[in-house]
Amino acid sequence: MASAVVCAEAPGLDPRRESSSLLFYRAVRDLKPVWMLEDIRTMEACYQEEDTLRTYSPSEALLYAIVHDHQAYALYLLTHYPEQALDSPGERFCCGSPSPHLSMAVRYDRQSILGLIVQESRRALRPDPEDLVHLACELQRSEALLLLLGTGADPLSLDRDGRTPLDVLLEKLRDSGPGGIHRERRQCLDTLLLFMSRLRFRMRATLERDPELWTGLLGEDTFRYLSGRSPAPLLMAAMRAVLGGLRPQEFPQNLQQLPVPAALLLGNI
């Protein structure tokens, strides 16, 4: 899965400009106040790019805020620069994703900032990258996965290899083996199944070929459900009904108000 990283400075960079650039990076890293960060960011000629002196854009500043979990600065940028903050960053940043801010928030497990970005993306009608749910499953980010699915991400999307997110998680469980530590994988699996109104995945035949292995990995109820031997467990069906009543636009706020223990949302079903 791709991520965004800051590329090395171009050769021959003026040491004074390099110092200004490093000053901004360190200030975000050290969680300095927002007013100070904006003063540094908007300094004339904060850094040099291809013989051009320029300042950091709100988009580039937001990437720094995500990496260092500066929640106040991320909120400021998304509030004051809602369009520019989610634009593509400059060439100085190596971005392998069409939505680098969302991907970085998932990769670094920045749940609060991810919620802010998701809300702003929805308001701006920006589509999520198709592999974002896959990335959350690959990295076993159960809370990020819950937020993405609850705000409208597709649990049945396919990656470039034709895998659904469920396929990704089942592969993770299989590769870890019966003696592996499965807690994070199971939390992601349980979360994903809450949002799948129908089962569509290509590993069903794999489950049926080795029921003993998969019963040990998944538990009998989940194995029987995924292999088509029984309907969804009662608790899963009940939680689907509860979550289905939440509007995607208000999901993060409404989720906090549910009279449901967090263990039921992010625990074994």
Secondary structure, DSSP 8 states (H G I E B T S, - for coil): ---EEE----TT--HHHHHHHHHHHHHHHTT--HHHHHHHHTSTT-EEETTEEE---HHHHHHHHHHTT-HHHHHHHHHH-TTGGGS---TTEEE-SSSHHHHHHHHTT-HHHHHHHHHHHHHTT----TTHHHHHHHTT-HHHHHHHHHTT--TT---TTS--HHHHHHHHHHHH-TTS--HHHHHHHHHHHHT-SS---TTHHHHHH-HHHHHHHH-HHHHHHHTTSS---HHHHHHHHHHHTS-GGGHHHHHHHSSS-HHHHSS--
